[in-house]
Amino acid sequence: MHASAVGAPLLLLHGTADGAGDSTGGSELTAFANAGPFVTALQQHAKPVENKYFDGAGHNGLFIDTRQHEETEQLVAAFLRKELP
């Protein structure tokens, strides 16, 4: 997806260990190396984006790590409260 085509606010949650070698389901497409440039591109196009990186987490860390799961729930709930009328 190109950042210029984004039409809604985004919440990007990403594990820093996500990628092709990630044993939890990551790939080159989901690699953490793609996250920073995408956030930068969104910002350059004045697209609303919030991001949170989970240190050491893989692609499916949300389902493996209780702390990450709970923090993700809180972040998503706060984001939706803010963005939905």
C-alpha positions, 0 to 999 in steps of 0.5 A: 500500500502506498502511504498517499492512498491511506484514507483513515487514521492508522494505529501501527503495532509492530514487533521488532523481531518480525520478519522472514526469519520470525518463527511466529509467522513473519515474512519479508512483507511484514518485516519490522524494517518496513515499519519505520519507512512506512510511518515516515511516508505516512507522516510526509503525506500528512496522514494520521498515524500512531505507532508502537513497537514491541521490543523483541516481539515477533509477528504474532507476539500479541498472541504469545505474550500476555503483557503485549496482549494487554497493552495492545488491548489498551492501545486499540481501545484508546485509539478507537475512542479517539478516532470514532465518533 
